[in-house]
Amino acid sequence: MQSAVEFRNISKAFGAVQANADVSFSIAKGSIHGVIGENGAGKSTLMSILYGYYNADSGQVLVDGQARDIRTSHEAIALGIGMVHQHFMLVENMTVLDNVMLGNEGGFKLAARRGAVEAKLREICDRYRLDVDPLATVHDLSVGAQQRVEILKQIYRSADILILDEPTAVLTAQETASLFEILRLFKDQGKTIILITHKLQEIMEITDEVTVMRAGRVVGAVKTAETSKEQLANMMVGRPIQSELPRAPFNPGAEVLKVANLQLKDANGVALLSDIDFTLRAGEVVAIAGVSGNGQSELLEILSGMRLPTAGRVDFLGRELPYGGRTNADGLPATFRALGIGHVPEDRLRDGVIKDFSVMQNTVFGYQDDVKNRWGLFDHKKIAQRCAHLMTAFDVRPNNPDLRIGLLSGGNQQKVVIAREVAAKPKLMLVGQPTRGVDIGTIESIHTQLLRLRDEGVAILLSSVELEEVRALADRIIVMCGGRIAGILPIDEFDTTRIGLLMGGMHKS
């Protein structure tokens, strides 16, 4: 088949780090092609070269059979290449129409052009079944609709080659199915889709071919119909991956956490959380399922002491947590940590690590008093020993405690954060999006650590948009929608369709 894109001997280094090494493969025109690999495998760097963000040190990129020197994203767009990023590039207080026109206004006669662009957008939406109103304001749209806006932008720009980076990370099962229908329609109309994802089930469901990368190199390229999830996982990490992790029988202990009538309103009086009631016991994993933005983040922030509730009560180990009489949450996270509440925040770069500090320094943040000597000074030998133990136990790579943590892959940063919290031996562990943006090998490692904590009697409350992760870890499931609990289900009633409907507010528990 004719190639839409061909990479020939692409190499790219960032200092001493070789991100791509002699990468060669082609992507058939009118196909859906998956690119998979562990964190740091080089797939995002390669796609950034195709889209003009980076320039290769050596090698060639061919588009429609012709060698192209793509120096900027504007040049990529001119060649019909579009990219939908994992984090949407939208201005939320503007309309869909304004977002599409932003940076492409086309002169001073804006009113006349707006009418023409709106008409074209409506025609595109009808043709590709995108179901988006060009005059809607972005912040009023669901996450799935905002993603369709991103796709709409690329089609409006005449993209024939579409790169999608982790496109289903924040979608419900129903929204994912809708997206796949759109992608199949694109393919039927001759467009080429490049899909970067960690979800092997989606690779098997939607792609025609898969290229597997490891350590900056291509280790295999296969037709999807001729492979399996197990084979792809093995190719990605170089070893077999356990599909079902061992876990002890469910044997919950005493009540650790009780949340009663928890409420939260923002500065404008808008309810972010309403009537939140649940309990959590020792040796139990309760997973919160829901589309991002439905109150999960705010709930974990309150329980970790980062935010004050508007009303309600939270009891931890039989005592009420000290929210009352405060005007802000200053000092509460430290108080809660001292009580035995560990917290892995959902945004590790914002709340979990300090990028410009070393791995060793990041292993003690929040627990500085635990590594001081009797004179109140930091015990650097103890800090180094602690860091060496954690990096080995949690397989942090590279095993260099003095390396700036911002230079680690996202998965290895996450391992450091989890290791730091586990080392404090918490009674309650709060975990936000434990494996967001990490590869299958790291997912296995993180899940193993969380199940070990559960089997040791730690109470775990985690929030995840990944239903397979919820199924793999949870003993009970709380489904949230619109800041409320839409349903609480035992794990033996796990059903993706039912949970997806609850997440979308279209079903009663």
C-alpha positions, 0 to 999 in steps of 0.5 A: 500500500502507498505510505502516508508517512515514512520514517527513515533512520530517524535519530534524535538526542537530548544531550546524553539521552538518545530519544530516537535511534535509527528509527525506520517504519512506514504508515499506510495511507488510509489506515489506523496505525498504533505506536506504543511503547514504555514511557521514554521509549521515544514515541512522543519525540518521533511524533513531535518530529513529524509535527515540527516541534523537534528537528531530527539530528539525522534521517528523513521523514517522507510524506506521501512519498516525498522527503520533507524537512518539517521545521515547524508545526505550521509547515506540518499543518500545510502538509496536511498533518494535524495533532490532537494533544492529550491536554486540549489546546482550547480557550474555555471561555470562547466559542467553538467557532472562535477556537477554530479561528484563533490564529487563523482569522484571515484579515480584517473582515472578521464578521463576514469570515465568521459566517463562512467558517461557521457554515464550513464547520457545520458541514464538517460536523455533518459529514463526520458526525462530530455533533458539535455546535460551533456557537457553543462555549467550550467550558459548557461542553463535556470532555468528549465534546471538547475532544471532538472540537480538537478533531474539528480544528484539524479537519478544518485545517484540511488534515489528512494525517491525524496524530492522536496522543492518548485520546481516550485518557479522560473519556467514558466507555460510551465516549470512547466508542463514539470516538472510534466510530469517528476514526473509522469514518475518517479511515473510510474517507481516506484519512490516516490516523496515528494513535499513541496509547497505553491501552492495548485493548484499544490498539487491538480494537481500532488499529490496522497495524502497530509499531512497538518502540523500546529505548528509542528503537523500533523492536517490532511492527505487526499487523494487529489481526496477527498479534495479541495484547500479551505479545504486544506487552511483551514486546514493549517491556521485554518480558511477560506482563501479568494480566491478573495480579495476585491478591489476597481474599477480601478481608476488611478490618475496622472502619478507617474513614467515614465521610458524612454529608460532605459539601463544597462550594466555590467562591461564587457559591457553585456546588462542587460537591454535594451530599457525599457519604461513604465509609472505608475500612482497613484492608479495603480499596475503594475506587472512585470512577468518573469523568475528570471534573466531576468532583473526584479531585476536590474530594481527594484535596479535602481528605488530604488537607489541601482544601477546606469543605463547606460543610459536613464531617470526616472522621479518621480512625474514630476522630473528626478531622480538624477542619473547623474554625479555619479560614484556609488549609495552611498546615493541614496537609502536614497535620494529616500526614502526621495522623497517618494519611498518605497522599499521591496527588493526581497531578504529580508535576503540580503537587507531587514533586519539585522538578528542579530538585533531585530525586533524593530531595523529592523522596523526603518532601513532606516528611522532613522531620523524619530524617533529622538528627537529635540536633534538628539537622538533616541526617544526610546519610540517613536520607541517602540510605532511605533514597537508595532503598526506595529507588531499588524497591520501586525500580526507579530508573535511572537509579541516580539519586542526584539526578534532577527529578524533572529529567525522569519519565512520568512513570518514574516520577510517579514511582518516586511519589508513591515510594515516598508515601508508602515509606511513611507507613500510612493507615489511609492512602489517598491516590489520584490517577495512580497510572495516568500517562504511564506505560504498561510495565510501570502500571504493573509495578504500581498496581502491585505496590497498591495491592500489597498495601491493601493486603497489609491492612492499609485503607486505600481510596483511589480515583481513576478514569481507567475502568480497567484499573478500577476493575483490577484494584477495587473492592468497591466502586464509587461512581461520581457525576456532577459532584455527587455520588451516582452509585456505590457498587461491589466489585462483583457487580462491575459492568462497564456499560452500567458504570459508564451510564452512571458516570454520564448521569444517565442511570440510577444505581 
